[in-house]
Amino acid sequence: EWLVGEPDRKSSRTADTTSSDNENSFAKQGSNRLDRSAVSAIFIDPLERKPTMPKNKSHKGLAKRIKVTKNGKVRFGRPHSRHLKSNKSGTAIQSYRKRRHARSGDIRALSKLLFRPLLSVEKAKRREAAREVEVTAAT
């Protein structure tokens, strides 16, 4: 018969132990569940004494490869521009020198990895056009 607090049968305990011994040994071993006090102790800010959520960490690999402009657009280098250029045309090589901006299809995934709102090129152009309309309407 299996008890809730009983340790593994493979342990070197004798068969004549009582259930209270089993419960005590299980408490000494520690259960796989954490106490509420232990969980709250992990996430307490020492200065404020309030429980805090764990911090979101941005994807460091992505953060090193892109630059977010002040308006929130994402800039990155073009792929295939590092080596094996001898079989590429001169105009292709020149186009690799220019930086690219992320399009609307990629923005959702990028913003999830960086934990911040980002703007696609298309959305930025729409915002700029709307601002120009507001400025012309105000004058």
PyMOL commands that place a pseudoatom at each C-alpha (Angstrom):
pseudoatom trace, name=CA, resn=GLU, resi=1, chain=A, elem=C, hetatm=0, pos=[0.000, 0.000, 0.000]
pseudoatom trace, name=CA, resn=TRP, resi=2, chain=A, elem=C, hetatm=0, pos=[1.348, 3.418, -0.991]
pseudoatom trace, name=CA, resn=LEU, resi=3, chain=A, elem=C, hetatm=0, pos=[1.164, 6.280, 1.453]
pseudoatom trace, name=CA, resn=VAL, resi=4, chain=A, elem=C, hetatm=0, pos=[1.035, 9.870, 0.306]
pseudoatom trace, name=CA, resn=GLY, resi=5, chain=A, elem=C, hetatm=0, pos=[4.106, 10.868, 2.287]
pseudoatom trace, name=CA, resn=GLU, resi=6, chain=A, elem=C, hetatm=0, pos=[6.060, 7.668, 1.772]
pseudoatom trace, name=CA, resn=PRO, resi=7, chain=A, elem=C, hetatm=0, pos=[9.587, 7.919, 0.282]
pseudoatom trace, name=CA, resn=ASP, resi=8, chain=A, elem=C, hetatm=0, pos=[10.725, 5.747, -2.636]
pseudoatom trace, name=CA, resn=ARG, resi=9, chain=A, elem=C, hetatm=0, pos=[10.721, 1.980, -2.055]
pseudoatom trace, name=CA, resn=LYS, resi=10, chain=A, elem=C, hetatm=0, pos=[14.296, 1.777, -3.331]
pseudoatom trace, name=CA, resn=SER, resi=11, chain=A, elem=C, hetatm=0, pos=[15.597, 3.590, -0.255]
pseudoatom trace, name=CA, resn=SER, resi=12, chain=A, elem=C, hetatm=0, pos=[17.324, 1.585, 2.466]
pseudoatom trace, name=CA, resn=ARG, resi=13, chain=A, elem=C, hetatm=0, pos=[14.530, 1.995, 5.031]
pseudoatom trace, name=CA, resn=THR, resi=14, chain=A, elem=C, hetatm=0, pos=[13.406, -1.027, 6.988]
pseudoatom trace, name=CA, resn=ALA, resi=15, chain=A, elem=C, hetatm=0, pos=[9.905, -2.407, 6.629]
pseudoatom trace, name=CA, resn=ASP, resi=16, chain=A, elem=C, hetatm=0, pos=[9.013, -1.975, 10.346]
pseudoatom trace, name=CA, resn=THR, resi=17, chain=A, elem=C, hetatm=0, pos=[8.901, 1.842, 10.277]
pseudoatom trace, name=CA, resn=THR, resi=18, chain=A, elem=C, hetatm=0, pos=[5.685, 3.501, 11.266]
pseudoatom trace, name=CA, resn=SER, resi=19, chain=A, elem=C, hetatm=0, pos=[3.709, 5.928, 9.139]
pseudoatom trace, name=CA, resn=SER, resi=20, chain=A, elem=C, hetatm=0, pos=[4.767, 8.851, 11.353]
pseudoatom trace, name=CA, resn=ASP, resi=21, chain=A, elem=C, hetatm=0, pos=[8.428, 8.022, 10.643]
pseudoatom trace, name=CA, resn=ASN, resi=22, chain=A, elem=C, hetatm=0, pos=[7.597, 7.987, 6.938]
pseudoatom trace, name=CA, resn=GLU, resi=23, chain=A, elem=C, hetatm=0, pos=[5.941, 11.400, 7.158]
pseudoatom trace, name=CA, resn=ASN, resi=24, chain=A, elem=C, hetatm=0, pos=[8.888, 12.850, 9.094]
pseudoatom trace, name=CA, resn=SER, resi=25, chain=A, elem=C, hetatm=0, pos=[11.408, 11.449, 6.639]
pseudoatom trace, name=CA, resn=PHE, resi=26, chain=A, elem=C, hetatm=0, pos=[9.372, 12.846, 3.751]
pseudoatom trace, name=CA, resn=ALA, resi=27, chain=A, elem=C, hetatm=0, pos=[9.354, 16.278, 5.378]
pseudoatom trace, name=CA, resn=LYS, resi=28, chain=A, elem=C, hetatm=0, pos=[13.133, 16.059, 5.832]
pseudoatom trace, name=CA, resn=GLN, resi=29, chain=A, elem=C, hetatm=0, pos=[13.651, 15.091, 2.194]
pseudoatom trace, name=CA, resn=GLY, resi=30, chain=A, elem=C, hetatm=0, pos=[11.432, 17.941, 1.060]
pseudoatom trace, name=CA, resn=SER, resi=31, chain=A, elem=C, hetatm=0, pos=[8.459, 17.667, -1.215]
pseudoatom trace, name=CA, resn=ASN, resi=32, chain=A, elem=C, hetatm=0, pos=[8.378, 18.656, -4.854]
pseudoatom trace, name=CA, resn=ARG, resi=33, chain=A, elem=C, hetatm=0, pos=[5.846, 21.396, -4.027]
pseudoatom trace, name=CA, resn=LEU, resi=34, chain=A, elem=C, hetatm=0, pos=[6.986, 24.741, -2.635]
pseudoatom trace, name=CA, resn=ASP, resi=35, chain=A, elem=C, hetatm=0, pos=[5.418, 26.373, 0.397]
pseudoatom trace, name=CA, resn=ARG, resi=36, chain=A, elem=C, hetatm=0, pos=[3.646, 29.667, -0.189]
pseudoatom trace, name=CA, resn=SER, resi=37, chain=A, elem=C, hetatm=0, pos=[6.131, 31.329, 2.184]
pseudoatom trace, name=CA, resn=ALA, resi=38, chain=A, elem=C, hetatm=0, pos=[9.068, 29.981, 0.154]
pseudoatom trace, name=CA, resn=VAL, resi=39, chain=A, elem=C, hetatm=0, pos=[7.577, 31.225, -3.122]
pseudoatom trace, name=CA, resn=SER, resi=40, chain=A, elem=C, hetatm=0, pos=[6.873, 34.685, -1.761]
pseudoatom trace, name=CA, resn=ALA, resi=41, chain=A, elem=C, hetatm=0, pos=[10.399, 34.844, -0.322]
pseudoatom trace, name=CA, resn=ILE, resi=42, chain=A, elem=C, hetatm=0, pos=[11.838, 34.295, -3.793]
pseudoatom trace, name=CA, resn=PHE, resi=43, chain=A, elem=C, hetatm=0, pos=[10.069, 37.242, -5.408]
pseudoatom trace, name=CA, resn=ILE, resi=44, chain=A, elem=C, hetatm=0, pos=[10.131, 39.834, -2.616]
pseudoatom trace, name=CA, resn=ASP, resi=45, chain=A, elem=C, hetatm=0, pos=[11.903, 43.095, -3.337]
pseudoatom trace, name=CA, resn=PRO, resi=46, chain=A, elem=C, hetatm=0, pos=[14.139, 43.719, -0.285]
pseudoatom trace, name=CA, resn=LEU, resi=47, chain=A, elem=C, hetatm=0, pos=[13.608, 47.483, -0.294]
pseudoatom trace, name=CA, resn=GLU, resi=48, chain=A, elem=C, hetatm=0, pos=[9.844, 47.595, -0.777]
pseudoatom trace, name=CA, resn=ARG, resi=49, chain=A, elem=C, hetatm=0, pos=[8.906, 44.274, 0.866]
pseudoatom trace, name=CA, resn=LYS, resi=50, chain=A, elem=C, hetatm=0, pos=[6.329, 43.681, -1.852]
pseudoatom trace, name=CA, resn=PRO, resi=51, chain=A, elem=C, hetatm=0, pos=[6.105, 40.604, -4.031]
pseudoatom trace, name=CA, resn=THR, resi=52, chain=A, elem=C, hetatm=0, pos=[7.330, 41.371, -7.549]
pseudoatom trace, name=CA, resn=MET, resi=53, chain=A, elem=C, hetatm=0, pos=[6.903, 39.552, -10.817]
pseudoatom trace, name=CA, resn=PRO, resi=54, chain=A, elem=C, hetatm=0, pos=[9.965, 38.099, -12.519]
pseudoatom trace, name=CA, resn=LYS, resi=55, chain=A, elem=C, hetatm=0, pos=[11.484, 40.522, -15.007]
pseudoatom trace, name=CA, resn=ASN, resi=56, chain=A, elem=C, hetatm=0, pos=[11.148, 40.038, -18.748]
pseudoatom trace, name=CA, resn=LYS, resi=57, chain=A, elem=C, hetatm=0, pos=[14.492, 39.664, -20.460]
pseudoatom trace, name=CA, resn=SER, resi=58, chain=A, elem=C, hetatm=0, pos=[14.919, 40.752, -24.045]
pseudoatom trace, name=CA, resn=HIS, resi=59, chain=A, elem=C, hetatm=0, pos=[16.393, 38.294, -26.545]
pseudoatom trace, name=CA, resn=LYS, resi=60, chain=A, elem=C, hetatm=0, pos=[20.085, 39.221, -26.469]
pseudoatom trace, name=CA, resn=GLY, resi=61, chain=A, elem=C, hetatm=0, pos=[20.921, 37.589, -29.804]
pseudoatom trace, name=CA, resn=LEU, resi=62, chain=A, elem=C, hetatm=0, pos=[18.250, 39.637, -31.557]
pseudoatom trace, name=CA, resn=ALA, resi=63, chain=A, elem=C, hetatm=0, pos=[19.158, 42.804, -29.672]
pseudoatom trace, name=CA, resn=LYS, resi=64, chain=A, elem=C, hetatm=0, pos=[22.744, 42.550, -30.958]
pseudoatom trace, name=CA, resn=ARG, resi=65, chain=A, elem=C, hetatm=0, pos=[21.643, 42.161, -34.580]
pseudoatom trace, name=CA, resn=ILE, resi=66, chain=A, elem=C, hetatm=0, pos=[19.145, 44.994, -34.856]
pseudoatom trace, name=CA, resn=LYS, resi=67, chain=A, elem=C, hetatm=0, pos=[18.829, 48.651, -33.951]
pseudoatom trace, name=CA, resn=VAL, resi=68, chain=A, elem=C, hetatm=0, pos=[15.535, 50.171, -32.880]
pseudoatom trace, name=CA, resn=THR, resi=69, chain=A, elem=C, hetatm=0, pos=[15.235, 53.772, -34.046]
pseudoatom trace, name=CA, resn=LYS, resi=70, chain=A, elem=C, hetatm=0, pos=[13.781, 56.479, -31.837]
pseudoatom trace, name=CA, resn=ASN, resi=71, chain=A, elem=C, hetatm=0, pos=[10.422, 56.168, -33.622]
pseudoatom trace, name=CA, resn=GLY, resi=72, chain=A, elem=C, hetatm=0, pos=[10.330, 52.411, -32.977]
pseudoatom trace, name=CA, resn=LYS, resi=73, chain=A, elem=C, hetatm=0, pos=[11.310, 51.151, -36.436]
pseudoatom trace, name=CA, resn=VAL, resi=74, chain=A, elem=C, hetatm=0, pos=[13.633, 48.149, -36.619]
pseudoatom trace, name=CA, resn=ARG, resi=75, chain=A, elem=C, hetatm=0, pos=[16.822, 48.431, -38.686]
pseudoatom trace, name=CA, resn=PHE, resi=76, chain=A, elem=C, hetatm=0, pos=[19.086, 45.500, -39.565]
pseudoatom trace, name=CA, resn=GLY, resi=77, chain=A, elem=C, hetatm=0, pos=[21.796, 44.482, -42.025]
pseudoatom trace, name=CA, resn=ARG, resi=78, chain=A, elem=C, hetatm=0, pos=[20.905, 42.637, -45.199]
pseudoatom trace, name=CA, resn=PRO, resi=79, chain=A, elem=C, hetatm=0, pos=[21.556, 38.898, -45.308]
pseudoatom trace, name=CA, resn=HIS, resi=80, chain=A, elem=C, hetatm=0, pos=[24.001, 37.197, -47.742]
pseudoatom trace, name=CA, resn=SER, resi=81, chain=A, elem=C, hetatm=0, pos=[26.412, 40.137, -47.616]
pseudoatom trace, name=CA, resn=ARG, resi=82, chain=A, elem=C, hetatm=0, pos=[29.352, 38.657, -45.723]
pseudoatom trace, name=CA, resn=HIS, resi=83, chain=A, elem=C, hetatm=0, pos=[31.151, 36.379, -48.182]
pseudoatom trace, name=CA, resn=LEU, resi=84, chain=A, elem=C, hetatm=0, pos=[30.856, 34.468, -51.498]
pseudoatom trace, name=CA, resn=LYS, resi=85, chain=A, elem=C, hetatm=0, pos=[30.480, 37.724, -53.398]
pseudoatom trace, name=CA, resn=SER, resi=86, chain=A, elem=C, hetatm=0, pos=[32.444, 36.711, -56.488]
pseudoatom trace, name=CA, resn=ASN, resi=87, chain=A, elem=C, hetatm=0, pos=[29.416, 35.189, -58.220]
pseudoatom trace, name=CA, resn=LYS, resi=88, chain=A, elem=C, hetatm=0, pos=[27.156, 38.161, -57.408]
pseudoatom trace, name=CA, resn=SER, resi=89, chain=A, elem=C, hetatm=0, pos=[26.682, 41.215, -59.570]
pseudoatom trace, name=CA, resn=GLY, resi=90, chain=A, elem=C, hetatm=0, pos=[28.015, 44.624, -58.561]
pseudoatom trace, name=CA, resn=THR, resi=91, chain=A, elem=C, hetatm=0, pos=[24.547, 46.075, -58.083]
pseudoatom trace, name=CA, resn=ALA, resi=92, chain=A, elem=C, hetatm=0, pos=[23.623, 43.194, -55.769]
pseudoatom trace, name=CA, resn=ILE, resi=93, chain=A, elem=C, hetatm=0, pos=[26.762, 43.803, -53.709]
pseudoatom trace, name=CA, resn=GLN, resi=94, chain=A, elem=C, hetatm=0, pos=[25.976, 47.521, -53.541]
pseudoatom trace, name=CA, resn=SER, resi=95, chain=A, elem=C, hetatm=0, pos=[22.447, 46.806, -52.361]
pseudoatom trace, name=CA, resn=TYR, resi=96, chain=A, elem=C, hetatm=0, pos=[23.836, 44.706, -49.508]
pseudoatom trace, name=CA, resn=ARG, resi=97, chain=A, elem=C, hetatm=0, pos=[25.521, 47.823, -48.083]
pseudoatom trace, name=CA, resn=LYS, resi=98, chain=A, elem=C, hetatm=0, pos=[22.201, 49.494, -47.364]
pseudoatom trace, name=CA, resn=ARG, resi=99, chain=A, elem=C, hetatm=0, pos=[20.402, 48.795, -44.115]
pseudoatom trace, name=CA, resn=ARG, resi=100, chain=A, elem=C, hetatm=0, pos=[16.901, 47.328, -44.197]
pseudoatom trace, name=CA, resn=HIS, resi=101, chain=A, elem=C, hetatm=0, pos=[13.854, 48.043, -42.099]
pseudoatom trace, name=CA, resn=ALA, resi=102, chain=A, elem=C, hetatm=0, pos=[11.580, 45.312, -40.770]
pseudoatom trace, name=CA, resn=ARG, resi=103, chain=A, elem=C, hetatm=0, pos=[8.288, 44.848, -42.574]
pseudoatom trace, name=CA, resn=SER, resi=104, chain=A, elem=C, hetatm=0, pos=[4.875, 44.426, -40.982]
pseudoatom trace, name=CA, resn=GLY, resi=105, chain=A, elem=C, hetatm=0, pos=[4.931, 40.609, -41.106]
pseudoatom trace, name=CA, resn=ASP, resi=106, chain=A, elem=C, hetatm=0, pos=[7.935, 40.366, -38.796]
pseudoatom trace, name=CA, resn=ILE, resi=107, chain=A, elem=C, hetatm=0, pos=[7.067, 43.045, -36.272]
pseudoatom trace, name=CA, resn=ARG, resi=108, chain=A, elem=C, hetatm=0, pos=[4.837, 40.921, -34.044]
pseudoatom trace, name=CA, resn=ALA, resi=109, chain=A, elem=C, hetatm=0, pos=[7.492, 38.243, -33.524]
pseudoatom trace, name=CA, resn=LEU, resi=110, chain=A, elem=C, hetatm=0, pos=[10.243, 40.812, -32.982]
pseudoatom trace, name=CA, resn=SER, resi=111, chain=A, elem=C, hetatm=0, pos=[8.237, 42.774, -30.434]
pseudoatom trace, name=CA, resn=LYS, resi=112, chain=A, elem=C, hetatm=0, pos=[7.518, 39.575, -28.483]
pseudoatom trace, name=CA, resn=LEU, resi=113, chain=A, elem=C, hetatm=0, pos=[11.221, 38.764, -28.324]
pseudoatom trace, name=CA, resn=LEU, resi=114, chain=A, elem=C, hetatm=0, pos=[12.196, 42.268, -27.218]
pseudoatom trace, name=CA, resn=PHE, resi=115, chain=A, elem=C, hetatm=0, pos=[9.185, 42.900, -24.921]
pseudoatom trace, name=CA, resn=ARG, resi=116, chain=A, elem=C, hetatm=0, pos=[8.512, 46.341, -26.402]
pseudoatom trace, name=CA, resn=PRO, resi=117, chain=A, elem=C, hetatm=0, pos=[6.238, 47.834, -29.046]
pseudoatom trace, name=CA, resn=LEU, resi=118, chain=A, elem=C, hetatm=0, pos=[7.798, 48.221, -32.500]
pseudoatom trace, name=CA, resn=LEU, resi=119, chain=A, elem=C, hetatm=0, pos=[6.769, 49.909, -35.738]
pseudoatom trace, name=CA, resn=SER, resi=120, chain=A, elem=C, hetatm=0, pos=[6.874, 48.530, -39.248]
pseudoatom trace, name=CA, resn=VAL, resi=121, chain=A, elem=C, hetatm=0, pos=[7.934, 50.692, -42.176]
pseudoatom trace, name=CA, resn=GLU, resi=122, chain=A, elem=C, hetatm=0, pos=[4.406, 50.720, -43.568]
pseudoatom trace, name=CA, resn=LYS, resi=123, chain=A, elem=C, hetatm=0, pos=[2.853, 51.798, -40.298]
pseudoatom trace, name=CA, resn=ALA, resi=124, chain=A, elem=C, hetatm=0, pos=[5.489, 54.513, -39.847]
pseudoatom trace, name=CA, resn=LYS, resi=125, chain=A, elem=C, hetatm=0, pos=[4.716, 55.894, -43.314]
pseudoatom trace, name=CA, resn=ARG, resi=126, chain=A, elem=C, hetatm=0, pos=[0.991, 55.959, -42.487]
pseudoatom trace, name=CA, resn=ARG, resi=127, chain=A, elem=C, hetatm=0, pos=[1.700, 57.840, -39.247]
pseudoatom trace, name=CA, resn=GLU, resi=128, chain=A, elem=C, hetatm=0, pos=[3.895, 60.374, -41.032]
pseudoatom trace, name=CA, resn=ALA, resi=129, chain=A, elem=C, hetatm=0, pos=[1.194, 60.950, -43.647]
pseudoatom trace, name=CA, resn=ALA, resi=130, chain=A, elem=C, hetatm=0, pos=[-1.419, 61.434, -40.911]
pseudoatom trace, name=CA, resn=ARG, resi=131, chain=A, elem=C, hetatm=0, pos=[0.838, 63.962, -39.152]
pseudoatom trace, name=CA, resn=GLU, resi=132, chain=A, elem=C, hetatm=0, pos=[1.307, 65.910, -42.373]
pseudoatom trace, name=CA, resn=VAL, resi=133, chain=A, elem=C, hetatm=0, pos=[-2.457, 66.019, -42.870]
pseudoatom trace, name=CA, resn=GLU, resi=134, chain=A, elem=C, hetatm=0, pos=[-2.920, 67.314, -39.299]
pseudoatom trace, name=CA, resn=VAL, resi=135, chain=A, elem=C, hetatm=0, pos=[-0.255, 69.987, -39.806]
pseudoatom trace, name=CA, resn=THR, resi=136, chain=A, elem=C, hetatm=0, pos=[-1.767, 71.157, -43.088]
pseudoatom trace, name=CA, resn=ALA, resi=137, chain=A, elem=C, hetatm=0, pos=[-5.245, 71.163, -41.547]
pseudoatom trace, name=CA, resn=ALA, resi=138, chain=A, elem=C, hetatm=0, pos=[-4.059, 73.210, -38.572]
pseudoatom trace, name=CA, resn=THR, resi=139, chain=A, elem=C, hetatm=0, pos=[-2.520, 75.917, -40.760]
for i in range(1, 139): cmd.bond("trace and resi %d" % i, "trace and resi %d" % (i + 1))
show_as sticks, trace
zoom trace
